[in-house]
Amino acid sequence: MQKMKCSICGHVYDPVLGDKDAPAGTDFQSLPEGWVCPVCLAAKPLFRPI
C-alpha cells in the first residue's frame, strides 16, 4: 500500500493509518470517489504517490 500526498497542502494519506473516514488498512484507491483531503478539501485526483 502506497502513501499519497496532496499536491495542494502536502497532507499525506497513509493507508496503514487510514483517517477519520477510512479505517486503518484502507488503500487510497479504495476510498470513495467523493473523498476529499481532510485538511484542504482537495479531491482525490490532486493526490500524488510518494
All heavy atoms as atom14 arrays in JSON, in Angstrom:
{
  "sequence": "MQKMKCSICGHVYDPVLGDKDAPAGTDFQSLPEGWVCPVCLAAKPLFRPI",
  "atom14_mask": [
    [1, 1, 1, 1, 1, 1, 1, 1, 0, 0, 0, 0, 0, 0],
    [1, 1, 1, 1, 1, 1, 1, 1, 1, 0, 0, 0, 0, 0],
    [1, 1, 1, 1, 1, 1, 1, 1, 1, 0, 0, 0, 0, 0],
    [1, 1, 1, 1, 1, 1, 1, 1, 0, 0, 0, 0, 0, 0],
    [1, 1, 1, 1, 1, 1, 1, 1, 1, 0, 0, 0, 0, 0],
    [1, 1, 1, 1, 1, 1, 0, 0, 0, 0, 0, 0, 0, 0],
    [1, 1, 1, 1, 1, 1, 0, 0, 0, 0, 0, 0, 0, 0],
    [1, 1, 1, 1, 1, 1, 1, 1, 0, 0, 0, 0, 0, 0],
    [1, 1, 1, 1, 1, 1, 0, 0, 0, 0, 0, 0, 0, 0],
    [1, 1, 1, 1, 0, 0, 0, 0, 0, 0, 0, 0, 0, 0],
    [1, 1, 1, 1, 1, 1, 1, 1, 1, 1, 0, 0, 0, 0],
    [1, 1, 1, 1, 1, 1, 1, 0, 0, 0, 0, 0, 0, 0],
    [1, 1, 1, 1, 1, 1, 1, 1, 1, 1, 1, 1, 0, 0],
    [1, 1, 1, 1, 1, 1, 1, 1, 0, 0, 0, 0, 0, 0],
    [1, 1, 1, 1, 1, 1, 1, 0, 0, 0, 0, 0, 0, 0],
    [1, 1, 1, 1, 1, 1, 1, 0, 0, 0, 0, 0, 0, 0],
    [1, 1, 1, 1, 1, 1, 1, 1, 0, 0, 0, 0, 0, 0],
    [1, 1, 1, 1, 0, 0, 0, 0, 0, 0, 0, 0, 0, 0],
    [1, 1, 1, 1, 1, 1, 1, 1, 0, 0, 0, 0, 0, 0],
    [1, 1, 1, 1, 1, 1, 1, 1, 1, 0, 0, 0, 0, 0],
    [1, 1, 1, 1, 1, 1, 1, 1, 0, 0, 0, 0, 0, 0],
    [1, 1, 1, 1, 1, 0, 0, 0, 0, 0, 0, 0, 0, 0],
    [1, 1, 1, 1, 1, 1, 1, 0, 0, 0, 0, 0, 0, 0],
    [1, 1, 1, 1, 1, 0, 0, 0, 0, 0, 0, 0, 0, 0],
    [1, 1, 1, 1, 0, 0, 0, 0, 0, 0, 0, 0, 0, 0],
    [1, 1, 1, 1, 1, 1, 1, 0, 0, 0, 0, 0, 0, 0],
    [1, 1, 1, 1, 1, 1, 1, 1, 0, 0, 0, 0, 0, 0],
    [1, 1, 1, 1, 1, 1, 1, 1, 1, 1, 1, 0, 0, 0],
    [1, 1, 1, 1, 1, 1, 1, 1, 1, 0, 0, 0, 0, 0],
    [1, 1, 1, 1, 1, 1, 0, 0, 0, 0, 0, 0, 0, 0],
    [1, 1, 1, 1, 1, 1, 1, 1, 0, 0, 0, 0, 0, 0],
    [1, 1, 1, 1, 1, 1, 1, 0, 0, 0, 0, 0, 0, 0],
    [1, 1, 1, 1, 1, 1, 1, 1, 1, 0, 0, 0, 0, 0],
    [1, 1, 1, 1, 0, 0, 0, 0, 0, 0, 0, 0, 0, 0],
    [1, 1, 1, 1, 1, 1, 1, 1, 1, 1, 1, 1, 1, 1],
    [1, 1, 1, 1, 1, 1, 1, 0, 0, 0, 0, 0, 0, 0],
    [1, 1, 1, 1, 1, 1, 0, 0, 0, 0, 0, 0, 0, 0],
    [1, 1, 1, 1, 1, 1, 1, 0, 0, 0, 0, 0, 0, 0],
    [1, 1, 1, 1, 1, 1, 1, 0, 0, 0, 0, 0, 0, 0],
    [1, 1, 1, 1, 1, 1, 0, 0, 0, 0, 0, 0, 0, 0],
    [1, 1, 1, 1, 1, 1, 1, 1, 0, 0, 0, 0, 0, 0],
    [1, 1, 1, 1, 1, 0, 0, 0, 0, 0, 0, 0, 0, 0],
    [1, 1, 1, 1, 1, 0, 0, 0, 0, 0, 0, 0, 0, 0],
    [1, 1, 1, 1, 1, 1, 1, 1, 1, 0, 0, 0, 0, 0],
    [1, 1, 1, 1, 1, 1, 1, 0, 0, 0, 0, 0, 0, 0],
    [1, 1, 1, 1, 1, 1, 1, 1, 0, 0, 0, 0, 0, 0],
    [1, 1, 1, 1, 1, 1, 1, 1, 1, 1, 1, 0, 0, 0],
    [1, 1, 1, 1, 1, 1, 1, 1, 1, 1, 1, 0, 0, 0],
    [1, 1, 1, 1, 1, 1, 1, 0, 0, 0, 0, 0, 0, 0],
    [1, 1, 1, 1, 1, 1, 1, 1, 0, 0, 0, 0, 0, 0]
  ],
  "atom14_positions": [
    [[0.84, -1.18, 0.0], [0.0, 0.0, 0.0], [0.89, 1.25, 0.0], [1.85, 1.32, 0.73], [-0.91, -0.01, 1.22], [-2.0, -1.07, 1.14], [-3.29, -0.9, 2.38], [-2.45, -1.49, 3.83], [0.0, 0.0, 0.0], [0.0, 0.0, 0.0], [0.0, 0.0, 0.0], [0.0, 0.0, 0.0], [0.0, 0.0, 0.0], [0.0, 0.0, 0.0]],
    [[0.52, 2.18, -0.83], [1.34, 3.36, -1.05], [0.76, 4.6, -0.39], [-0.45, 4.83, -0.4], [1.45, 3.59, -2.56], [2.42, 4.66, -2.94], [2.69, 4.64, -4.42], [2.04, 3.93, -5.18], [3.65, 5.41, -4.85], [0.0, 0.0, 0.0], [0.0, 0.0, 0.0], [0.0, 0.0, 0.0], [0.0, 0.0, 0.0], [0.0, 0.0, 0.0]],
    [[1.64, 5.42, 0.17], [1.23, 6.7, 0.72], [0.96, 7.66, -0.42], [1.61, 7.59, -1.47], [2.31, 7.28, 1.63], [2.54, 6.5, 2.89], [3.62, 7.15, 3.73], [3.91, 6.34, 4.97], [4.97, 6.95, 5.77], [0.0, 0.0, 0.0], [0.0, 0.0, 0.0], [0.0, 0.0, 0.0], [0.0, 0.0, 0.0], [0.0, 0.0, 0.0]],
    [[0.01, 8.56, -0.21], [-0.34, 9.55, -1.22], [-0.29, 10.93, -0.58], [-0.69, 11.11, 0.57], [-1.75, 9.29, -1.76], [-1.91, 7.93, -2.41], [-1.02, 7.77, -3.96], [-2.09, 8.7, -5.06], [0.0, 0.0, 0.0], [0.0, 0.0, 0.0], [0.0, 0.0, 0.0], [0.0, 0.0, 0.0], [0.0, 0.0, 0.0], [0.0, 0.0, 0.0]],
    [[0.22, 11.92, -1.34], [0.4, 13.27, -0.82], [-0.46, 14.26, -1.6], [-0.46, 14.26, -2.83], [1.87, 13.67, -0.93], [2.2, 15.02, -0.34], [3.69, 15.27, -0.41], [4.08, 16.58, 0.21], [5.52, 16.79, 0.17], [0.0, 0.0, 0.0], [0.0, 0.0, 0.0], [0.0, 0.0, 0.0], [0.0, 0.0, 0.0], [0.0, 0.0, 0.0]],
    [[-1.15, 15.13, -0.89], [-1.97, 16.17, -1.51], [-1.05, 17.2, -2.18], [-0.14, 17.73, -1.53], [-2.85, 16.85, -0.46], [-3.87, 18.18, -1.11], [0.0, 0.0, 0.0], [0.0, 0.0, 0.0], [0.0, 0.0, 0.0], [0.0, 0.0, 0.0], [0.0, 0.0, 0.0], [0.0, 0.0, 0.0], [0.0, 0.0, 0.0], [0.0, 0.0, 0.0]],
    [[-1.29, 17.46, -3.46], [-0.45, 18.42, -4.18], [-0.8, 19.86, -3.81], [-0.08, 20.77, -4.2], [-0.59, 18.2, -5.69], [-1.92, 18.44, -6.1], [0.0, 0.0, 0.0], [0.0, 0.0, 0.0], [0.0, 0.0, 0.0], [0.0, 0.0, 0.0], [0.0, 0.0, 0.0], [0.0, 0.0, 0.0], [0.0, 0.0, 0.0], [0.0, 0.0, 0.0]],
    [[-1.86, 20.08, -3.07], [-2.24, 21.42, -2.66], [-1.64, 21.79, -1.3], [-0.93, 22.78, -1.18], [-3.78, 21.57, -2.6], [-4.43, 21.21, -3.93], [-4.19, 22.98, -2.13], [-4.01, 22.07, -5.09], [0.0, 0.0, 0.0], [0.0, 0.0, 0.0], [0.0, 0.0, 0.0], [0.0, 0.0, 0.0], [0.0, 0.0, 0.0], [0.0, 0.0, 0.0]],
    [[-1.88, 20.96, -0.28], [-1.45, 21.33, 1.07], [-0.34, 20.45, 1.64], [0.21, 20.76, 2.68], [-2.65, 21.31, 2.02], [-3.24, 19.65, 2.43], [0.0, 0.0, 0.0], [0.0, 0.0, 0.0], [0.0, 0.0, 0.0], [0.0, 0.0, 0.0], [0.0, 0.0, 0.0], [0.0, 0.0, 0.0], [0.0, 0.0, 0.0], [0.0, 0.0, 0.0]],
    [[-0.04, 19.33, 0.98], [1.03, 18.47, 1.46], [0.59, 17.4, 2.44], [1.42, 16.62, 2.92], [0.0, 0.0, 0.0], [0.0, 0.0, 0.0], [0.0, 0.0, 0.0], [0.0, 0.0, 0.0], [0.0, 0.0, 0.0], [0.0, 0.0, 0.0], [0.0, 0.0, 0.0], [0.0, 0.0, 0.0], [0.0, 0.0, 0.0], [0.0, 0.0, 0.0]],
    [[-0.71, 17.3, 2.74], [-1.2, 16.25, 3.64], [-0.87, 14.89, 3.06], [-1.02, 14.66, 1.85], [-2.71, 16.38, 3.86], [-3.3, 15.23, 4.58], [-3.13, 15.05, 5.94], [-4.06, 14.2, 4.15], [-3.76, 13.95, 6.3], [-4.34, 13.42, 5.23], [0.0, 0.0, 0.0], [0.0, 0.0, 0.0], [0.0, 0.0, 0.0], [0.0, 0.0, 0.0]],
    [[-0.42, 13.97, 3.89], [-0.09, 12.62, 3.45], [-1.15, 11.65, 3.95], [-1.43, 11.57, 5.15], [1.3, 12.19, 3.95], [1.57, 10.73, 3.61], [2.38, 13.09, 3.35], [0.0, 0.0, 0.0], [0.0, 0.0, 0.0], [0.0, 0.0, 0.0], [0.0, 0.0, 0.0], [0.0, 0.0, 0.0], [0.0, 0.0, 0.0], [0.0, 0.0, 0.0]],
    [[-1.77, 10.93, 3.0], [-2.68, 9.84, 3.36], [-1.84, 8.58, 3.47], [-1.23, 8.13, 2.5], [-3.79, 9.65, 2.31], [-4.66, 8.47, 2.67], [-5.66, 8.6, 3.62], [-4.45, 7.22, 2.1], [-6.43, 7.51, 3.99], [-5.22, 6.13, 2.46], [-6.21, 6.28, 3.4], [-6.97, 5.21, 3.78], [0.0, 0.0, 0.0], [0.0, 0.0, 0.0]],
    [[-1.82, 7.99, 4.68], [-1.09, 6.75, 4.93], [-2.11, 5.63, 5.08], [-2.87, 5.61, 6.05], [-0.25, 6.89, 6.19], [0.64, 5.69, 6.45], [0.39, 4.62, 5.87], [1.57, 5.83, 7.26], [0.0, 0.0, 0.0], [0.0, 0.0, 0.0], [0.0, 0.0, 0.0], [0.0, 0.0, 0.0], [0.0, 0.0, 0.0], [0.0, 0.0, 0.0]],
    [[-2.15, 4.68, 4.14], [-3.15, 3.62, 4.21], [-3.0, 2.73, 5.44], [-3.97, 2.12, 5.88], [-2.95, 2.83, 2.92], [-1.59, 3.19, 2.45], [-1.3, 4.56, 2.97], [0.0, 0.0, 0.0], [0.0, 0.0, 0.0], [0.0, 0.0, 0.0], [0.0, 0.0, 0.0], [0.0, 0.0, 0.0], [0.0, 0.0, 0.0], [0.0, 0.0, 0.0]],
    [[-1.83, 2.67, 6.01], [-1.63, 1.88, 7.22], [-2.43, 2.49, 8.38], [-2.99, 1.77, 9.21], [-0.13, 1.77, 7.58], [0.07, 1.12, 8.93], [0.62, 1.02, 6.49], [0.0, 0.0, 0.0], [0.0, 0.0, 0.0], [0.0, 0.0, 0.0], [0.0, 0.0, 0.0], [0.0, 0.0, 0.0], [0.0, 0.0, 0.0], [0.0, 0.0, 0.0]],
    [[-2.52, 3.82, 8.4], [-3.23, 4.52, 9.47], [-4.68, 4.83, 9.13], [-5.5, 4.96, 10.05], [-2.5, 5.84, 9.78], [-1.04, 5.73, 10.16], [-0.43, 7.1, 10.33], [-0.87, 4.9, 11.42], [0.0, 0.0, 0.0], [0.0, 0.0, 0.0], [0.0, 0.0, 0.0], [0.0, 0.0, 0.0], [0.0, 0.0, 0.0], [0.0, 0.0, 0.0]],
    [[-5.01, 4.99, 7.85], [-6.35, 5.42, 7.46], [-6.58, 6.86, 7.88], [-5.64, 7.62, 8.09], [0.0, 0.0, 0.0], [0.0, 0.0, 0.0], [0.0, 0.0, 0.0], [0.0, 0.0, 0.0], [0.0, 0.0, 0.0], [0.0, 0.0, 0.0], [0.0, 0.0, 0.0], [0.0, 0.0, 0.0], [0.0, 0.0, 0.0], [0.0, 0.0, 0.0]],
    [[-7.83, 7.26, 8.04], [-8.16, 8.58, 8.54], [-9.54, 8.54, 9.17], [-10.09, 7.46, 9.37], [-8.03, 9.66, 7.45], [-9.12, 9.62, 6.39], [-10.08, 8.84, 6.53], [-9.03, 10.4, 5.44], [0.0, 0.0, 0.0], [0.0, 0.0, 0.0], [0.0, 0.0, 0.0], [0.0, 0.0, 0.0], [0.0, 0.0, 0.0], [0.0, 0.0, 0.0]],
    [[-10.12, 9.69, 9.45], [-11.41, 9.72, 10.15], [-12.53, 9.07, 9.33], [-13.52, 8.62, 9.88], [-11.78, 11.14, 10.54], [-12.04, 12.08, 9.38], [-12.44, 13.46, 9.86], [-12.71, 14.4, 8.72], [-13.88, 14.04, 7.93], [0.0, 0.0, 0.0], [0.0, 0.0, 0.0], [0.0, 0.0, 0.0], [0.0, 0.0, 0.0], [0.0, 0.0, 0.0]],
    [[-12.38, 9.01, 8.02], [-13.41, 8.43, 7.15], [-13.07, 7.03, 6.64], [-13.89, 6.42, 5.95], [-13.65, 9.34, 5.95], [-14.21, 10.7, 6.35], [-15.07, 10.73, 7.26], [-13.79, 11.72, 5.78], [0.0, 0.0, 0.0], [0.0, 0.0, 0.0], [0.0, 0.0, 0.0], [0.0, 0.0, 0.0], [0.0, 0.0, 0.0], [0.0, 0.0, 0.0]],
    [[-11.87, 6.55, 6.94], [-11.45, 5.24, 6.44], [-10.67, 4.5, 7.52], [-9.75, 5.07, 8.1], [-10.57, 5.43, 5.2], [0.0, 0.0, 0.0], [0.0, 0.0, 0.0], [0.0, 0.0, 0.0], [0.0, 0.0, 0.0], [0.0, 0.0, 0.0], [0.0, 0.0, 0.0], [0.0, 0.0, 0.0], [0.0, 0.0, 0.0], [0.0, 0.0, 0.0]],
    [[-11.04, 3.26, 7.79], [-10.3, 2.5, 8.81], [-8.87, 2.2, 8.39], [-8.54, 2.22, 7.2], [-11.11, 1.22, 8.96], [-11.9, 1.1, 7.71], [-12.11, 2.48, 7.19], [0.0, 0.0, 0.0], [0.0, 0.0, 0.0], [0.0, 0.0, 0.0], [0.0, 0.0, 0.0], [0.0, 0.0, 0.0], [0.0, 0.0, 0.0], [0.0, 0.0, 0.0]],
    [[-8.03, 1.95, 9.37], [-6.65, 1.56, 9.09], [-6.64, 0.39, 8.11], [-7.48, -0.51, 8.2], [-5.95, 1.18, 10.39], [0.0, 0.0, 0.0], [0.0, 0.0, 0.0], [0.0, 0.0, 0.0], [0.0, 0.0, 0.0], [0.0, 0.0, 0.0], [0.0, 0.0, 0.0], [0.0, 0.0, 0.0], [0.0, 0.0, 0.0], [0.0, 0.0, 0.0]],
    [[-5.72, 0.44, 7.16], [-5.6, -0.61, 6.17], [-6.36, -0.33, 4.89], [-6.36, -1.15, 3.98], [0.0, 0.0, 0.0], [0.0, 0.0, 0.0], [0.0, 0.0, 0.0], [0.0, 0.0, 0.0], [0.0, 0.0, 0.0], [0.0, 0.0, 0.0], [0.0, 0.0, 0.0], [0.0, 0.0, 0.0], [0.0, 0.0, 0.0], [0.0, 0.0, 0.0]],
    [[-7.0, 0.84, 4.78], [-7.75, 1.19, 3.57], [-6.82, 1.81, 2.54], [-6.25, 2.87, 2.76], [-8.89, 2.19, 3.89], [-9.75, 1.62, 4.86], [-9.68, 2.53, 2.64], [0.0, 0.0, 0.0], [0.0, 0.0, 0.0], [0.0, 0.0, 0.0], [0.0, 0.0, 0.0], [0.0, 0.0, 0.0], [0.0, 0.0, 0.0], [0.0, 0.0, 0.0]],
    [[-6.65, 1.12, 1.42], [-5.81, 1.61, 0.33], [-6.43, 2.87, -0.27], [-7.66, 3.02, -0.32], [-5.7, 0.52, -0.74], [-4.71, 0.88, -1.82], [-3.54, 1.14, -1.49], [-5.12, 0.92, -3.0], [0.0, 0.0, 0.0], [0.0, 0.0, 0.0], [0.0, 0.0, 0.0], [0.0, 0.0, 0.0], [0.0, 0.0, 0.0], [0.0, 0.0, 0.0]],
    [[-5.61, 3.8, -0.73], [-6.09, 5.06, -1.29], [-7.09, 4.82, -2.42], [-8.1, 5.5, -2.52], [-4.92, 5.91, -1.78], [-5.33, 7.29, -2.22], [-5.56, 8.29, -1.29], [-5.48, 7.59, -3.56], [-5.94, 9.58, -1.68], [-5.85, 8.87, -3.97], [-6.09, 9.85, -3.03], [0.0, 0.0, 0.0], [0.0, 0.0, 0.0], [0.0, 0.0, 0.0]],
    [[-6.81, 3.85, -3.28], [-7.69, 3.58, -4.42], [-9.07, 3.09, -3.97], [-10.04, 3.2, -4.72], [-7.05, 2.54, -5.35], [-5.63, 2.86, -5.79], [-5.42, 4.26, -6.31], [-6.32, 4.88, -6.86], [-4.23, 4.79, -6.13], [0.0, 0.0, 0.0], [0.0, 0.0, 0.0], [0.0, 0.0, 0.0], [0.0, 0.0, 0.0], [0.0, 0.0, 0.0]],
    [[-9.16, 2.57, -2.75], [-10.43, 2.06, -2.22], [-11.28, 3.14, -1.57], [-12.43, 2.88, -1.21], [-10.17, 0.94, -1.2], [-9.5, -0.13, -1.82], [0.0, 0.0, 0.0], [0.0, 0.0, 0.0], [0.0, 0.0, 0.0], [0.0, 0.0, 0.0], [0.0, 0.0, 0.0], [0.0, 0.0, 0.0], [0.0, 0.0, 0.0], [0.0, 0.0, 0.0]],
    [[-10.72, 4.34, -1.4], [-11.51, 5.43, -0.83], [-12.61, 5.8, -1.82], [-12.41, 5.73, -3.03], [-10.61, 6.65, -0.58], [-9.54, 6.48, 0.49], [-8.59, 7.69, 0.48], [-10.16, 6.31, 1.86], [0.0, 0.0, 0.0], [0.0, 0.0, 0.0], [0.0, 0.0, 0.0], [0.0, 0.0, 0.0], [0.0, 0.0, 0.0], [0.0, 0.0, 0.0]],
    [[-13.78, 6.21, -1.33], [-14.87, 6.58, -2.25], [-14.5, 7.77, -3.14], [-13.67, 8.59, -2.76], [-16.03, 6.93, -1.32], [-15.46, 7.06, 0.04], [-14.13, 6.38, 0.07], [0.0, 0.0, 0.0], [0.0, 0.0, 0.0], [0.0, 0.0, 0.0], [0.0, 0.0, 0.0], [0.0, 0.0, 0.0], [0.0, 0.0, 0.0], [0.0, 0.0, 0.0]],
    [[-15.12, 7.85, -4.3], [-14.84, 8.93, -5.25], [-15.04, 10.32, -4.64], [-14.36, 11.26, -4.99], [-15.7, 8.79, -6.5], [-15.23, 7.69, -7.43], [-13.79, 7.86, -7.88], [-13.4, 8.97, -8.29], [-13.04, 6.88, -7.82], [0.0, 0.0, 0.0], [0.0, 0.0, 0.0], [0.0, 0.0, 0.0], [0.0, 0.0, 0.0], [0.0, 0.0, 0.0]],
    [[-15.95, 10.45, -3.72], [-16.23, 11.74, -3.11], [-15.31, 12.1, -1.96], [-15.45, 13.17, -1.36], [0.0, 0.0, 0.0], [0.0, 0.0, 0.0], [0.0, 0.0, 0.0], [0.0, 0.0, 0.0], [0.0, 0.0, 0.0], [0.0, 0.0, 0.0], [0.0, 0.0, 0.0], [0.0, 0.0, 0.0], [0.0, 0.0, 0.0], [0.0, 0.0, 0.0]],
    [[-14.34, 11.24, -1.66], [-13.4, 11.51, -0.57], [-12.59, 12.75, -0.91], [-12.21, 12.96, -2.06], [-12.48, 10.3, -0.37], [-11.52, 10.44, 0.77], [-11.73, 10.1, 2.07], [-10.19, 10.96, 0.71], [-10.62, 10.37, 2.82], [-9.65, 10.91, 2.0], [-9.4, 11.48, -0.3], [-8.37, 11.35, 2.31], [-8.12, 11.92, 0.0], [-7.62, 11.85, 1.3]],
    [[-12.34, 13.58, 0.1], [-11.53, 14.79, -0.09], [-10.46, 14.86, 0.99], [-10.58, 14.23, 2.05], [-12.38, 16.08, -0.06], [-13.34, 16.13, -1.22], [-13.12, 16.22, 1.25], [0.0, 0.0, 0.0], [0.0, 0.0, 0.0], [0.0, 0.0, 0.0], [0.0, 0.0, 0.0], [0.0, 0.0, 0.0], [0.0, 0.0, 0.0], [0.0, 0.0, 0.0]],
    [[-9.43, 15.64, 0.73], [-8.36, 15.85, 1.69], [-8.98, 16.4, 2.98], [-9.72, 17.38, 2.95], [-7.36, 16.85, 1.13], [-6.03, 17.28, 2.29], [0.0, 0.0, 0.0], [0.0, 0.0, 0.0], [0.0, 0.0, 0.0], [0.0, 0.0, 0.0], [0.0, 0.0, 0.0], [0.0, 0.0, 0.0], [0.0, 0.0, 0.0], [0.0, 0.0, 0.0]],
    [[-8.66, 15.8, 4.14], [-9.23, 16.27, 5.39], [-8.69, 17.63, 5.83], [-9.25, 18.27, 6.7], [-8.86, 15.18, 6.4], [-7.69, 14.5, 5.81], [-7.83, 14.61, 4.32], [0.0, 0.0, 0.0], [0.0, 0.0, 0.0], [0.0, 0.0, 0.0], [0.0, 0.0, 0.0], [0.0, 0.0, 0.0], [0.0, 0.0, 0.0], [0.0, 0.0, 0.0]],
    [[-7.62, 18.11, 5.2], [-7.02, 19.38, 5.57], [-7.54, 20.52, 4.68], [-8.03, 21.54, 5.18], [-5.48, 19.31, 5.5], [-4.85, 20.66, 5.8], [-4.96, 18.25, 6.46], [0.0, 0.0, 0.0], [0.0, 0.0, 0.0], [0.0, 0.0, 0.0], [0.0, 0.0, 0.0], [0.0, 0.0, 0.0], [0.0, 0.0, 0.0], [0.0, 0.0, 0.0]],
    [[-7.45, 20.36, 3.35], [-7.8, 21.46, 2.45], [-8.99, 21.17, 1.53], [-9.34, 22.0, 0.7], [-6.58, 21.85, 1.61], [-6.15, 20.63, 0.34], [0.0, 0.0, 0.0], [0.0, 0.0, 0.0], [0.0, 0.0, 0.0], [0.0, 0.0, 0.0], [0.0, 0.0, 0.0], [0.0, 0.0, 0.0], [0.0, 0.0, 0.0], [0.0, 0.0, 0.0]],
    [[-9.56, 19.99, 1.65], [-10.73, 19.56, 0.88], [-10.46, 19.35, -0.61], [-11.38, 19.37, -1.43], [-11.91, 20.53, 1.08], [-12.32, 20.77, 2.53], [-13.46, 21.76, 2.6], [-12.69, 19.47, 3.22], [0.0, 0.0, 0.0], [0.0, 0.0, 0.0], [0.0, 0.0, 0.0], [0.0, 0.0, 0.0], [0.0, 0.0, 0.0], [0.0, 0.0, 0.0]],
    [[-9.19, 19.12, -0.97], [-8.85, 18.82, -2.37], [-9.38, 17.43, -2.73], [-9.43, 16.53, -1.91], [-7.33, 18.85, -2.56], [0.0, 0.0, 0.0], [0.0, 0.0, 0.0], [0.0, 0.0, 0.0], [0.0, 0.0, 0.0], [0.0, 0.0, 0.0], [0.0, 0.0, 0.0], [0.0, 0.0, 0.0], [0.0, 0.0, 0.0], [0.0, 0.0, 0.0]],
    [[-9.77, 17.27, -4.0], [-10.3, 16.0, -4.48], [-9.2, 14.95, -4.65], [-8.01, 15.28, -4.76], [-11.01, 16.23, -5.82], [0.0, 0.0, 0.0], [0.0, 0.0, 0.0], [0.0, 0.0, 0.0], [0.0, 0.0, 0.0], [0.0, 0.0, 0.0], [0.0, 0.0, 0.0], [0.0, 0.0, 0.0], [0.0, 0.0, 0.0], [0.0, 0.0, 0.0]],
    [[-9.6, 13.68, -4.68], [-8.65, 12.57, -4.83], [-7.67, 12.72, -6.0], [-6.49, 12.41, -5.84], [-9.4, 11.25, -4.99], [-9.83, 10.61, -3.71], [-10.59, 9.32, -3.94], [-9.7, 8.22, -4.44], [-10.4, 6.92, -4.58], [0.0, 0.0, 0.0], [0.0, 0.0, 0.0], [0.0, 0.0, 0.0], [0.0, 0.0, 0.0], [0.0, 0.0, 0.0]],
    [[-8.11, 13.21, -7.18], [-7.16, 13.3, -8.3], [-5.99, 14.25, -8.06], [-5.01, 14.22, -8.79], [-8.04, 13.81, -9.46], [-9.42, 13.38, -9.1], [-9.49, 13.48, -7.6], [0.0, 0.0, 0.0], [0.0, 0.0, 0.0], [0.0, 0.0, 0.0], [0.0, 0.0, 0.0], [0.0, 0.0, 0.0], [0.0, 0.0, 0.0], [0.0, 0.0, 0.0]],
    [[-6.07, 15.08, -7.01], [-4.99, 16.0, -6.73], [-3.92, 15.38, -5.82], [-2.97, 16.06, -5.44], [-5.54, 17.29, -6.11], [-6.44, 18.08, -7.06], [-7.09, 19.25, -6.34], [-5.65, 18.58, -8.25], [0.0, 0.0, 0.0], [0.0, 0.0, 0.0], [0.0, 0.0, 0.0], [0.0, 0.0, 0.0], [0.0, 0.0, 0.0], [0.0, 0.0, 0.0]],
    [[-4.05, 14.12, -5.5], [-3.06, 13.42, -4.68], [-2.07, 12.7, -5.59], [-2.44, 12.22, -6.66], [-3.74, 12.41, -3.75], [-4.27, 13.03, -2.48], [-5.36, 13.86, -2.5], [-3.64, 12.77, -1.27], [-5.84, 14.43, -1.32], [-4.11, 13.34, -0.09], [-5.21, 14.16, -0.12], [0.0, 0.0, 0.0], [0.0, 0.0, 0.0], [0.0, 0.0, 0.0]],
    [[-0.82, 12.67, -5.16], [0.25, 12.02, -5.92], [0.95, 10.98, -5.03], [1.08, 11.18, -3.83], [1.29, 13.05, -6.36], [0.72, 14.2, -7.19], [0.3, 13.71, -8.57], [-0.28, 14.78, -9.36], [-1.57, 14.89, -9.65], [-2.42, 14.01, -9.2], [-2.01, 15.88, -10.39], [0.0, 0.0, 0.0], [0.0, 0.0, 0.0], [0.0, 0.0, 0.0]],
    [[1.44, 9.9, -5.63], [2.17, 8.89, -4.85], [3.49, 9.45, -4.33], [4.12, 10.28, -4.98], [2.43, 7.77, -5.83], [1.99, 8.24, -7.17], [1.3, 9.55, -7.02], [0.0, 0.0, 0.0], [0.0, 0.0, 0.0], [0.0, 0.0, 0.0], [0.0, 0.0, 0.0], [0.0, 0.0, 0.0], [0.0, 0.0, 0.0], [0.0, 0.0, 0.0]],
    [[3.88, 8.99, -3.15], [5.19, 9.37, -2.62], [5.96, 8.13, -2.22], [5.44, 7.07, -2.12], [5.1, 10.34, -1.41], [4.24, 9.76, -0.29], [4.54, 11.67, -1.86], [4.33, 10.55, 0.99], [0.0, 0.0, 0.0], [0.0, 0.0, 0.0], [0.0, 0.0, 0.0], [0.0, 0.0, 0.0], [0.0, 0.0, 0.0], [0.0, 0.0, 0.0]]
  ]
}
